[in-house]
Amino acid sequence: MRLAIPRETHPGENRASVTPETVKKLVRMGADIVIETGAGAGAGISDQEFTAEGATIESDRDALLGSADMVLRLRKPELAEVAKLKPGCIHVSYLDPFNEHELIREFAAKNVTAISMEMIPRSTRSQKMDALSSQANLAGYTAVMLAAAQLPRIFPMMMTPAGTLKPAKVFIIGAGVAGLQAIATAKRLGARVTAFDSRPVVAEQVQSLGAKFLEIDLGDTGQTADGYARELTPEQVEIQRQAQKAVIADSDVVITTAQVFGRKPPVLVTADMIEGMAPGSVVVDMAAETGGNVEGSVPNETVDVNGVTIIGTGNLANLVARDATTMYANNLFNLVEDTWDKEETKAFVLDLENDILPGCVITHQGAVVHPTIKDIIEGAN
């Protein structure tokens, strides 16, 4: 079975979908690995490192895509590239299926089986395939490092003959994977950390990392079956804003991580809250690319609002591309290896009776087969 890995062409994207280590394991399983020239360059991996583990390097992108039985990549493809895949090919990447209706229809029309990495179910068994979590983990770390670089003071308390410096106060909104890693990183740097999440059940996790959990009574919130925070009502969002206002004003750094899968995130830090922060304070809006949690944030830019630095840098995991590549490549390998027939066909088996694949297979055999995505696309027609 031929597994093809195209080079990522999205501007500024440095991550890749394989490492020499995962190539080695896939080749041992019997896969024929073909990688586009320069696919690993952004992550510091040369073509020679891939060929040393048994991969073939291909400079013709169209030939690479057209010969693939399975395509492994990070970003969703351009619409025109779907036509270059042969019927029956399996395509695995991020797809944004809630919003990319035309792309999903094209996969179905060309009889390509599309697997969305965003849709990997959240279960104990699928943790090793969960790319959203692996990349969010690194993003949470990177958000704190960006804030630390911009803040005109240090994070830890420091006692010196010249005087004692108090620890920086960091407030993190959202205690999912990114938020928890941000909490842990800020604590390691010596900051005094407070965090809030609409799911009271995560308070213990926040406290176990040494942070204070901000108690706000939002009424019934809970979480989805997959462990994500439920979307708050407008009334609940307003209660949260007002309760956080004083904490934000007293913080040196605010990091927002709240995103709603497939929809625009809520605005949690308003312009009047920014006005209440001291000059020199830093806000990192981790949701800036998808609509933003912070009024005044600009996607992929750092701006100054009344002396407060607001960082809207997107694709934060890309800033640590080597480790992000390692984690994403392992996610992909674990997905492929899970149903790979190592004995007879030496191929990936698309087992829709499996407990993971039905949740992330979007199109198959010429149709949109994921029930939720199918309903959304049909409803949009």
N, C-alpha and C positions, 0 to 999 in steps of 0.2 A: 504494500500500500504506500503510495507516494504522499508524503506530507510536505506541503510547500509553505515557506515562511517569507512573505514579501517584506521589503523594507518599508518602514513607516514614513509616510510622506506629509503628514500634517505638520505645518510650520512649527518649528521649535521642539518637536517631539523627539526625545533622545532614547526612550525606552525601546526594548525589543521583546520578542515573544519567545525566544529560546536562549539558552546559554550553552556553552560547550558541555556542561554537565548533563543537561537534559537531552542534548543531541546524543551523547554517549548512551544514555539509558534507552532512548527511543530506537537507536540503531540495534542495540542488543535485543530489543523486542521484535526486530525484524522489519522495522520501518525503513523506507527509502526517503531520506531527508534531503530536500533541495531548498537552498536559502539564497535569496537575492543578494547580489553584491552590495556590501556596505550595510547590511541589515543591523549589525551590532556595533557600528562605529560610534554612535552617540553614547553608548554605554561603555565604550572603551574595549570592545571585543572585536578582534580582527577576523577577517575571512579565514585566515590560516588556522586560527584556533578552532573554528568549526570543522574545517576539512580534516584536521588532525584527529577528530573524533568520528569521522566517517561520513560527514555531510558533503554534498556537492554544491558548488557555488554557481549560480546562474545569473547572467547579466541581462538577459531578455525577460523583462517583467511579464509581458503577455504570454510568452512561452511557459514561464513558471506557473502562472495562474491557470493556463489552459490545460496543463498536464496533471494538475493536482487532483488527487482523490479526497484530500482534506487540506484545508487552508487554516493555518494558525496565525492569528495576528492580534494586535492590540486595538487599534482604532477601527471604527466601522468603515467599510469600503466606499469609494465614490460610486454613484449609481451606475456609471458606464462600465465599471470593472465587473459588475455582477454578470454581464453578458459574456465576459471572457471565460467564465467558469463553465466546466462541462456539466451537463445534466447529471444529477446524482451525486455531485460533489458535496462534501460537508464543509461548511464555513463556520469557524469559531472566532468570535471577537466580541468586544463591546458593540452593541447595536442601537441602544436607546429606543427600544421597540415601542414604547408608549407614545413617542413623538415622530419617529421616522416611518410613517405609514407607507410612503412611496417606495422606500427601500425594501420594506418587508413584502410589499406586493410584488416587487421585482424578483426577489428571491423565490417566491412561490411560482411566479410565471416562468422562471427559468429552471424550475425543478431542482433548486438547490436547497439542501437541508441547512437551515441557519440556526446556530446555537448562540444564545446571548449570555455572555459572562455576567451581566448584571442580574440575570434571573436565576442564578444558581441558588437552590433552596438553602435556607439557613437551618442546618441540622448538624448534629454532632459529626455525622459521617462525612458531610460535605465541607467541613471547615477547611480542609487542605486544598479545596478547589475554589474557595471564596475569594475571588479577586477584588471585589469591592472592599472587603475587610483588609486584605493585605496592603492595598494601596492607600486606604484611609489611615492605616496605622502609621505609614511613613509620612503621610500628609500632616497628621497631628503633630508629629515630631518636628517637621520642617516649619510649620506655622509658628511654633514657639521660638525656633532658632531665628526666624525672620524678625519676630518681635524683639528678641534680645539684641539683635544687631541694630535695630532702629531706636530702641529706648536709650535716652541719654543718661542712664544710670545702670548699675549692675543688679542682677537678680538676688544674690544672697546677702544675708547680713554679714557685715565685716567689722570686726573690732580691731582698731589700729591705734598707735600712739597719737595719731592725728585726729582721732575721733571715731565714733561708731556710726556705721551706715546701716540704716534699717533695710530689711528685705523688701523687694518690690512686691506689690500686690497684684495678683493675676486673677482675673475672673473669666471662667470658661463656661460658655453657654452650649449645652449639649454634651451628654456623657455617653455617646456611642463609641465606636471603635476609635475614631479620630479624637474625640474629646478625652477619652480615658488616656490615650497616649500623650496628648497635650498636657494633661494633668501630671502624669508621671514625669514627663520631661521637665516641666516647669518646677516641680518639686526637686528633681535631681539637681537643677541649677540653683536651688536654694530659695525660691520665691515662696511667698505666703499665698496659697491657692484656695479660691472659693469656686464652686461649680454649681450649676443648676441643670436639671433635666426634667422634662414634663412627666417622666416615668419615675415615680417614687421608689420603684423596685431597685433602681440603680444606686440609691443613696449609699448602700453598704459598700458597693464597689468604689465609689468616690472616696468614702472615708477610709477604705483600706489602703488607698494610695497616699493618705496623709492630708487630704484636702477637706475643707469644710463644705458640707452640702447645704445650699440655700433652700430653706423650706418655703414653698409657695403653694397655697391651697388653690388648685385649679379645678377642683371637682373631679369628675370622672374623666380620666385620660387613658391610662393603660398603655398597651403596646399591641402591635400586630402579632399574628401567629409566627411570623418570621423574626420577631424581636425588635422591629423598628418602632420608633415613636409614632403614635397616631397623629394625624393632622389636627391641630387645635382649631376650635371655633374662633371667630373674630373676637368674641367676648373673652375667651380664655387667653388669647394673645395679648389683649389689652391689660388684663390682670397681671400677666407675666411682665409686661413692659413696666408697669407702674411699680411692681415689687422690686424690679431689678434696678430701677433708676438710681437709687442712693448708692447701691453697690458699685454700679458703673462709674458714678462720679468720684468714688473713693479709690478706684483702681488705676494702676499705672498701665496695665495691659488688659485688654478685653479680646477674647478670641471666640468667634461664633462659628458653630459647626452644624447648625440646624438645616437639614435639607429634607425635602419631601420627594420621594422617588417618583419621577415622571412628571412632577409639577413644580411650579414656581415656589421657592421657599418663603417662609414668613419673614416680614421685616420686624426684627426684635430690638434693634438699636436705632432710635429715631434721632433726627437732627438736634432736638432739644437736649437729648442725653449726651450727645457729642459736645454740645456747648457747655455742659456741666462738668466736663473732664478738664483736668489741669493741662496747660500747654506742656508739650513734651510727651504726653501719653500716646499710647499706640493701640490701634484697633486692627485686628486681622479678621477679615471677612472671608471665611473659607468657602462660602456659598456665592461669592461675587459673580462667578462665571454663569451661574444658572438663575440669576435674578437678584441675589443678595439678601443678607440678613441685616445689612447696615445701610441706612440712608446716607448717601454721599459716597459710597464705595464705587469704584470704577473697575470693571473687569480687566485684569492683567495690568493694572497701574497702581502706583503708590501716590496718594494725594495728601495734601495738607489742608485741613479744615480748621480754621481758628487755632492753629498751633498743635492740633491733634493729627498724628500721622495715621492714615487709613490705608491698609494694605489690601489690595484686591487681587493679588497674584493667584492665578488659577493653576491647575495641574501641578499641585505642590509636590506630588511624588516624583514628578519628572526632574525636580531639582536634585534628587539623589538617584539618578537614573540607573546606576550600576546595581544598587540594592533593590530598586523597584523592578528592574528586569529580572533579577534572580527570583524574587518572590512571585512575579507574574508568570514567569516561565515554569516555575514549580506548580503553580495553580493549573496551568494548561496541561502539564505533564500528568498530574494526578487525575485530571478529568479524562484524558485519553487512556491512561493506563487502567482506569477503573473497569472498563468493559472491553479491553483489548484481548483478542483471542491469541494467546501466545503459543498455542499448540498446533493448530491446523492452518487457519487462513492468514495468520500474522497480520490481522487487520482490526480496525476499530469496529465494534459491534454496536449498532444503534438500537439499544434495547429499551423500548418505551414501556416495558414492564418494570424497569429499574426504578428505584425510589428517588433518583436525582434527575435523570434526563427529561422526564415529562415536564418538569418545572422550567426548563431552560431551552427546550427545542421549540422554536417559534414557527418555522415552516418545514414541511416534509412532504415528499411525493406530490409536489405541485399545489399544495394548499397551506393556508395558515392554520396550524393545528393547536397552538396554545390558546386555550379557551378565553382567557382574559383579553389577550391582544386581538384575537379574532373578533370579539364583541366590540372592542373599541374601534377597530378599523371598519367593521361593517356599519357601526353607528355613525361613523364620520362620512360615509358615502351619501 
